[in-house]
Amino acid sequence: MVKFTFCMRRKPGMSRQEFLTYWSGHHAELAKSYAKVLNIRRYVQLHTLDHPLNDVIRKTRGTMEPFDGIAETWYDSLESLEQGFSTPAGREAGRKLREDEANFVDLSRTAGWVSEEKVFIKG
């Protein structure tokens, strides 16, 4: 399994709730509508909790502030991911998703990458 991981920060001026509502509503539906053409096997959103424990973790480890959320899209292989985005329909889907991200994501403070999952504790 290969994943595309996208660690996001919301656009300036957008509240946390506005970000989460847009992302889990409109954008999630858009992503689901393109899942087949893009060969997406699974799509997961991780919504950062507004909890004091996040401040404790950040302070004890000396890390930066948390991302507002993380999106993971799963693919059978790198080839499957590349193939999904290489067709005309896949390129159009990718363009529409990127355009929609501009409505709620601060791309200049967001990170994304492709990775392979290694499981060490299962159950």
N, CA and C of each residue as an Amber inpcrd file, in Angstrom:
protein
   369
   0.8360000  -1.1760000   0.0000000   0.0000000   0.0000000   0.0000000
   0.8850000   1.2460000   0.0000000   0.5010000   2.2130000  -0.7880000
   1.1920000   3.4970000  -0.8700000   0.2060000   4.5760000  -0.4580000
   0.7060000   5.5800000   0.2430000  -0.1540000   6.6710000   0.6910000
   0.3720000   8.0070000   0.1910000  -0.5700000   8.8970000  -0.1050000
  -0.2440000  10.3090000  -0.2490000  -0.7530000  10.9740000   1.0200000
   0.1510000  11.5980000   1.7570000  -0.1750000  12.2570000   3.0190000
  -0.0760000  13.7540000   2.8070000  -1.0870000  14.4700000   3.2780000
  -1.1890000  15.9120000   3.0720000  -1.4840000  16.5530000   4.4230000
  -0.4780000  17.1890000   5.0380000  -0.6190000  17.8460000   6.3400000
  -0.9820000  19.3000000   6.1040000  -2.1820000  19.6840000   6.5170000
  -2.7540000  20.9690000   6.1080000  -2.8820000  21.9770000   7.2390000
  -2.7470000  23.2160000   6.8190000  -3.0820000  24.3580000   7.6670000
  -4.1600000  25.1530000   6.9260000  -5.0940000  25.6700000   7.6900000
  -6.2030000  26.4070000   7.0830000  -5.7640000  27.7780000   6.5910000
  -6.5530000  28.3020000   5.6640000  -6.2800000  29.6360000   5.1220000
  -6.3700000  30.6880000   6.2210000  -5.5450000  31.7330000   6.1450000
  -5.6370000  32.8210000   7.1230000  -7.0540000  33.4150000   7.1190000
  -7.5450000  33.7210000   8.2980000  -8.8710000  34.3080000   8.4260000
  -9.9980000  33.2960000   8.4970000  -9.6910000  32.0310000   8.2610000
 -10.7080000  30.9810000   8.3050000 -10.6700000  30.3480000   9.6940000
 -11.8400000  30.2190000  10.3150000 -11.8770000  29.5910000  11.6360000
 -11.6240000  28.0930000  11.5040000 -11.2420000  27.5120000  12.6180000
 -11.0120000  26.0720000  12.6390000 -12.2770000  25.3290000  12.2310000
 -13.4260000  25.7660000  12.7580000 -14.6870000  25.0980000  12.4390000
 -15.0560000  25.2670000  10.9720000 -14.8260000  26.4380000  10.3950000
 -15.0960000  26.6450000   8.9630000 -14.2380000  25.7080000   8.1170000
 -12.9690000  25.5980000   8.4880000 -12.0430000  24.7120000   7.7850000
 -12.5370000  23.2680000   7.8270000 -12.8440000  22.7720000   9.0340000
 -13.2600000  21.3820000   9.1920000 -14.5870000  21.0940000   8.4920000
 -15.5030000  22.0520000   8.5590000 -16.8030000  21.8660000   7.9070000
 -16.6410000  21.7790000   6.3930000 -15.8540000  22.6750000   5.8150000
 -15.6520000  22.6700000   4.3680000 -14.9250000  21.3950000   3.9370000
 -13.8700000  21.0590000   4.6520000 -13.0420000  19.9070000   4.3030000
 -13.8240000  18.5990000   4.4050000 -14.5490000  18.4120000   5.5150000
 -15.2700000  17.1460000   5.7090000 -16.5770000  17.0960000   4.9340000
 -17.0290000  18.2200000   4.4310000 -18.2460000  18.2640000   3.6340000
 -17.9360000  18.3340000   2.1570000 -17.8250000  19.5480000   1.6540000
 -17.6630000  19.7630000   0.2170000 -16.4420000  19.0330000  -0.3580000
 -15.2850000  19.2240000   0.2610000 -14.0670000  18.6470000  -0.3200000
 -14.0780000  17.1180000  -0.2450000 -14.5660000  16.5590000   0.8550000
 -14.6250000  15.0960000   0.9740000 -15.5320000  14.5060000  -0.1030000
 -16.6580000  15.1550000  -0.3600000 -17.5670000  14.6620000  -1.4090000
 -16.9100000  14.7390000  -2.7840000 -16.1720000  15.8220000  -3.0220000
 -15.4580000  15.9700000  -4.2900000 -14.4250000  14.8540000  -4.4450000
 -13.6520000  14.6040000  -3.3910000 -12.6440000  13.5390000  -3.4370000
 -13.3090000  12.1830000  -3.6760000 -14.4010000  11.9210000  -2.9940000
 -15.1050000  10.6470000  -3.1800000 -15.6030000  10.4970000  -4.6150000
 -16.0130000  11.5960000  -5.2250000 -16.5340000  11.5120000  -6.5900000
 -15.4490000  11.1500000  -7.6100000 -14.1880000  11.4030000  -7.2670000
 -13.0750000  11.1040000  -8.1670000 -12.2930000   9.8680000  -7.7630000
 -12.7220000   9.1590000  -6.7420000 -11.9610000   8.0220000  -6.2190000
 -11.6840000   6.9670000  -7.2820000 -12.6690000   6.6240000  -8.0600000
 -12.4820000   5.5540000  -9.0480000 -11.5020000   5.9660000 -10.1390000
 -11.6780000   7.1550000 -10.6900000 -10.8070000   7.5990000 -11.7900000
  -9.3620000   7.7790000 -11.3210000  -9.1650000   8.1080000 -10.0350000
  -7.8150000   8.3270000  -9.5090000  -7.2250000   7.0820000  -8.8360000
  -7.9520000   5.9820000  -8.8610000  -7.5050000   4.7180000  -8.2560000
  -7.3090000   4.8090000  -6.7450000  -8.0830000   5.6620000  -6.0920000
  -7.9790000   5.8090000  -4.6380000  -8.6690000   4.6270000  -3.9700000
  -7.9320000   3.9120000  -3.1180000  -8.4790000   2.7590000  -2.4000000
  -9.1270000   3.1670000  -1.0820000  -8.5760000   4.2080000  -0.4710000
  -9.0890000   4.6660000   0.8250000  -8.7490000   6.1350000   0.9760000
  -9.6520000   6.8770000   1.6070000  -9.4280000   8.3030000   1.8770000
  -9.7910000   8.5440000   3.3330000  -8.8410000   9.0670000   4.0960000
  -9.0200000   9.2800000   5.5250000  -8.6600000  10.7230000   5.8600000
  -9.4690000  11.3360000   6.7180000  -9.1480000  12.6530000   7.2480000
  -8.8660000  12.5170000   8.7410000  -7.7870000  13.1380000   9.2030000
  -7.4700000  13.1960000  10.6240000  -7.6720000  14.6410000  11.0590000
  -8.6740000  14.8790000  11.8800000  -9.0000000  16.2260000  12.3540000
  -8.3110000  16.4500000  13.6980000  -7.4430000  17.4420000  13.7650000
  -6.7280000  17.7370000  14.9950000  -7.7150000  18.1720000  16.0660000
  -7.6060000  17.5620000  17.2310000  -8.5010000  17.9060000  18.3350000
  -8.0650000  19.2030000  18.9950000  -9.0190000  20.0010000  19.3970000
  -8.7580000  21.2250000  20.1490000  -8.7090000  20.8140000  21.6230000
  -7.5240000  20.3760000  22.0680000  -7.3920000  19.8130000  23.4030000
  -6.0760000  20.2680000  24.0290000  -6.0630000  20.5590000  25.3310000
  -4.8340000  21.0120000  25.9970000  -3.6700000  20.0320000  25.8770000
  -3.9560000  18.7730000  25.6830000  -2.8840000  17.7810000  25.5420000
  -1.9650000  18.1250000  24.3670000  -2.5050000  18.7400000  23.3220000
  -1.6660000  19.1320000  22.1870000  -0.6030000  20.1510000  22.5960000
  -0.9540000  21.0690000  23.5080000   0.0320000  22.0390000  23.9970000
   1.1000000  21.3520000  24.8430000   0.7010000  20.3920000  25.6450000
   1.6560000  19.6390000  26.4740000   2.6400000  18.9000000  25.5760000
   2.1250000  18.2290000  24.5630000   2.9840000  17.4800000  23.6360000
   3.9660000  18.4190000  22.9420000   3.4630000  19.5410000  22.4740000
   4.3060000  20.4990000  21.7550000   5.3990000  21.0490000  22.6770000
   5.0290000  21.4310000  23.8920000   6.0010000  22.0170000  24.8180000
   7.0460000  21.0050000  25.2840000   6.6380000  19.7770000  25.5730000
   7.6050000  18.7890000  26.0770000   8.5350000  18.2770000  24.9850000
   8.1170000  18.3860000  23.7370000   8.9560000  17.9130000  22.6390000
   9.6070000  19.0620000  21.8600000   9.1550000  20.2800000  22.0980000
   9.7230000  21.4180000  21.3880000   9.3450000  21.4680000  19.9180000
   8.1430000  21.0210000  19.5960000   7.7030000  20.9930000  18.2020000
   6.8980000  22.2360000  17.8500000   6.6560000  22.4110000  16.5680000
   5.8250000  23.5150000  16.1030000   4.3620000  23.2170000  16.3950000
   3.4980000  24.1950000  16.1570000   2.0680000  24.0030000  16.3890000
   1.5370000  22.9100000  15.4650000   0.4920000  22.2130000  15.9030000
  -0.0190000  21.1170000  15.0760000  -0.6540000  21.6110000  13.7830000
  -0.6930000  20.7410000  12.8090000  -1.4500000  21.0210000  11.5880000
  -2.9310000  21.0080000  11.9500000  -3.7480000  21.6320000  11.1290000
  -5.1970000  21.6120000  11.3570000  -5.7910000  20.2510000  11.0290000
  -5.1270000  19.5230000  10.1630000  -5.5970000  18.1890000   9.8180000
  -4.6670000  17.5200000   8.8290000  -4.8700000  16.2250000   8.6860000
  -4.0750000  15.4320000   7.7530000  -5.0250000  14.6220000   6.8890000
  -4.7800000  14.6290000   5.6010000  -5.5330000  13.7750000   4.6760000
  -4.6080000  12.6750000   4.1950000  -5.1430000  11.4650000   4.1150000
  -4.3970000  10.3390000   3.5640000  -5.2320000   9.7110000   2.4560000
  -4.6100000   9.5580000   1.3080000  -5.2350000   8.7840000   0.2420000
  -4.3500000   7.5680000   0.0020000  -4.9770000   6.4130000  -0.1070000
  -4.2790000   5.1410000  -0.2040000  -4.4300000   4.5790000  -1.6110000
  -3.3550000   3.9740000  -2.0920000  -3.3000000   3.3840000  -3.4290000
  -2.6650000   2.0080000  -3.3380000  -2.9720000   1.1350000  -4.2860000
  -2.3860000  -0.2080000  -4.3030000  -0.8790000  -0.1740000  -4.5190000
  -0.3920000   0.8060000  -5.2900000   1.0310000   0.8810000  -5.6240000
   1.3390000   2.2700000  -6.1710000   2.6240000   2.5760000  -6.3100000
   3.0170000   3.8290000  -6.9610000   2.5020000   3.8720000  -8.3880000
   2.5570000   2.7260000  -9.0490000   2.0890000   2.6550000 -10.4360000
   0.5970000   2.9750000 -10.5270000  -0.1680000   2.4770000  -9.5720000
  -1.6120000   2.7410000  -9.5440000  -1.8820000   4.2300000  -9.3280000
  -1.1390000   4.8410000  -8.4220000  -1.2720000   6.2790000  -8.1800000
  -0.9360000   7.0580000  -9.4520000   0.2110000   6.7650000 -10.0380000
   0.6420000   7.4690000 -11.2500000  -0.3370000   7.2580000 -12.3990000
  -0.8300000   6.0500000 -12.5490000  -1.7640000   5.7490000 -13.6370000
  -3.0570000   6.5440000 -13.4740000  -3.5480000   6.6500000 -12.2400000
  -4.7840000   7.3870000 -12.0050000  -4.7000000   8.8420000 -12.4130000
  -3.5500000   9.4590000 -12.1810000  -3.3760000  10.8760000 -12.5050000
  -2.8560000  11.1000000 -13.9240000  -2.6030000  10.0310000 -14.6770000
  -2.0220000  10.1930000 -16.0130000  -3.0580000  10.2270000 -17.1300000
  -4.2890000   9.8460000 -16.8360000  -5.3290000   9.8680000 -17.8640000
  -5.9090000  11.2700000 -17.9810000  -6.5540000  11.6070000 -19.0740000
  -7.2060000  12.9170000 -19.1690000  -8.2150000  13.1490000 -18.0340000
  -9.0070000  12.1310000 -17.7180000  -9.9840000  12.2710000 -16.6340000
  -9.2780000  12.4410000 -15.2860000  -8.1670000  11.7350000 -15.0900000
  -7.4020000  11.8550000 -13.8570000  -6.7450000  13.2140000 -13.7070000
  -6.2110000  13.7340000 -14.7960000  -5.6090000  15.0760000 -14.7480000
  -6.6650000  16.1280000 -14.4240000  -7.8480000  15.9840000 -15.0070000
  -8.9480000  16.9200000 -14.7350000  -9.3860000  16.8210000 -13.2710000
  -9.4860000  15.6000000 -12.7600000  -9.8570000  15.4090000 -11.3570000
  -8.8140000  16.0410000 -10.4360000  -7.5420000  15.8190000 -10.7290000
  -6.4790000  16.4230000  -9.9260000  -6.5330000  17.9360000  -9.9530000
  -6.8100000  18.4950000 -11.1240000  -6.9200000  19.9540000 -11.2440000
  -8.0770000  20.4780000 -10.3930000  -9.2130000  19.8180000 -10.4520000
 -10.3860000  20.2670000  -9.6850000 -10.1410000  20.1540000  -8.1780000
  -9.4790000  19.0990000  -7.7560000  -9.1720000  18.9580000  -6.3360000
  -8.2000000  20.0420000  -5.8720000  -7.1740000  20.3210000  -6.6700000
  -6.2220000  21.3840000  -6.3120000  -6.9090000  22.7400000  -6.2720000
  -7.7800000  23.0140000  -7.2230000  -8.5220000  24.2770000  -7.2110000
  -9.3730000  24.3980000  -5.9540000 -10.0170000  23.3060000  -5.5600000
 -10.8610000  23.3460000  -4.3720000 -10.0310000  23.5240000  -3.1060000
  -8.8440000  22.9300000  -3.0540000  -7.9760000  23.1030000  -1.8840000
  -7.6680000  24.5740000  -1.6400000  -7.5730000  25.3530000  -2.6940000
  -7.2830000  26.7770000  -2.5570000  -8.3940000  27.5120000  -1.8120000
  -9.5620000  26.9020000  -1.6870000 -10.6730000  27.5260000  -0.9670000
 -10.5450000  27.4250000   0.5470000  -9.7150000  26.4850000   1.0420000
  -9.6540000  26.3100000   2.4950000  -8.2650000  25.9760000   3.0390000
  -7.2910000  25.7070000   2.1780000  -5.9530000  25.3000000   2.6180000
  -4.9380000  26.4050000   2.3370000  -4.0840000  26.6880000   3.3160000
  -2.9420000  27.5850000   3.1260000  -1.8000000  26.7150000   2.5960000
  -1.7040000  26.6340000   1.2820000  -0.7280000  25.7320000   0.6590000
   0.7170000  26.1000000   0.9720000   0.9880000  27.3610000   1.2840000
   2.3540000  27.7750000   1.5930000   2.8320000  27.2350000   2.9460000
   1.8880000  26.7730000   3.7820000   2.2370000  26.2220000   5.0970000
   1.7630000  24.7790000   5.2440000   1.6390000  24.1040000   4.1260000
   1.1320000  22.7410000   4.0680000   2.2010000  21.8470000   3.4480000
   2.2310000  20.5900000   3.8660000   3.2200000  19.6530000   3.3330000
   2.5150000  18.4080000   2.8120000   3.0790000  17.8200000   1.7550000
   2.5270000  16.5880000   1.2080000   3.6270000  15.7140000   0.6620000
   3.4190000  14.4020000   0.7210000   4.4140000  13.4610000   0.2090000
   3.7850000  12.0940000  -0.0210000   4.4820000  11.2800000  -0.7800000
   4.0950000   9.8980000  -1.0420000   4.9720000   9.0080000  -0.1660000
   4.3670000   7.9950000   0.4350000   5.1250000   7.1160000   1.3300000
   4.5670000   5.6990000   1.2840000   5.3390000   4.8160000   1.8820000
   4.9180000   3.4280000   2.0190000   4.7660000   3.1400000   3.5030000
   3.6510000   2.5560000   3.8770000   3.3700000   2.2780000   5.2730000
   4.1390000   1.0450000   5.7440000   4.7340000   1.1530000   6.9200000
   5.4060000   0.0340000   7.5860000   4.7200000  -0.1420000   8.9420000
   4.0900000  -1.2590000   9.1910000   3.3460000  -1.5080000  10.4070000
   4.2390000  -2.2430000  11.4120000   4.3240000  -1.7240000  12.6450000
   5.1250000  -2.3400000  13.6930000   4.2930000  -2.8470000  14.8480000
   3.1180000  -2.2780000  15.0410000   2.1770000  -2.7700000  16.0530000
   0.8360000  -2.8880000  15.3550000   0.2560000  -4.0590000  15.4060000
  -1.0140000  -4.2790000  14.7350000  -1.9710000  -4.9450000  15.7010000
  -3.2220000  -4.5050000  15.6660000  -4.1980000  -5.1870000  16.5090000
  -5.1330000  -4.2790000  17.1990000
